[in-house]
C-alpha cells in the first residue's frame, strides 16, 4: 500500500474525536496526542473547531516557496485571496493571473486528457506551474470562486483564464438546471490532490471510517458556504478525499456566488433541498442517515429555522428554493429581505460544532 493510501487509512483509523490534538507527518499520515502535548513529528492540525493548534514548532523548510505556502495555510486564505477585476468582454469577475504565468503556453501545448463532461474537457498542463487546463463552457462565477477560496485547500488554485470570442455565444444553459451565464474559454488551475469520494468510500466498509469521511466533507462544505459560495454540482465525482483525509472540490462550472445561494445549498444538507448531496444518503448510500454528522446537521437545521423565523422567514414555505435556483427568484423570496450578516449567522448556526 502506498503512502497516500496508508495515510488516509491511518487518518480514518485514528479520527475518533477522542484526541485533543492531531498531528500530521510529512508523508500525510495523522496521529493523535493528548491535551498539552506537542507534535514530535510533523505539524499540528485541527480537526475540531474547539481544538486550537498547538504552539509547538512545526517542521521548518528552507524553501521560500514552502514558507509562503505555510503562511498562506495559517492565514486560511484571508489576506491572500486573489484580487478580482471585471473582464471587459464577458463582464465576469476574474482574478489576475499570477505574475509570470502565461496561459497561452498551456493552450498551445495541452497534455493528456483527464476527462470531460457536458461543459468541457480537462487536460493536464506542464506549466509552470503544472496543473490542469479546462476548455469549454466556463461558468460566470467559476474563476471568482477560485479567488474566494484561494488558500483554503478546498478548491484548486487559480492560474489564469482566457475567453474565446465571439462573446455573443455566452448563454444560460438550462439543460443543467443552472441559471448562470456561460462562455467558451480556457481556465487553468492546479490539480486537486487525492481521489474521488466514490473510489475512496468503496474501499471502506466500517461505519466509523465512513463517518470520518463525512465529517471531513461537511467541514469542507462549511468552508465554501461561509465564503458565500454554492457549488451546485456536488456529486461524488467532484468530491475529492486527499491523502491527509481532508476534502476538496473540483468543477465549479455551475456554482453561484452569494450568501443566499450558499444558505440554500447548506440547509439542503439536512432537508434534501440539495438533491446532489442527498444522493450520498439515498441513491449511492455512501453515508448513513443516522450518522453523527447527519444527526448534528438536522439538529442545527432546526435551530437555524427558528432563527430565520425570528427574522420573518418561514423556511418551510421556501421548498421551491432548490440548488441552482434563478437569482431573481431568490431575491424575490423572503431571503431577499435579509442582509448578508443575517444569512451568515444562519450559516454559523447550521455548522455549529463542525
Order of alpha helices (4+ residues) and beta strands (2+ residues): alpha-beta-beta-beta-alpha-beta-beta-alpha-beta-beta-beta-alpha-beta-beta-beta-beta-alpha-alpha-beta-beta-beta-beta-alpha-alpha-alpha-alpha-alpha
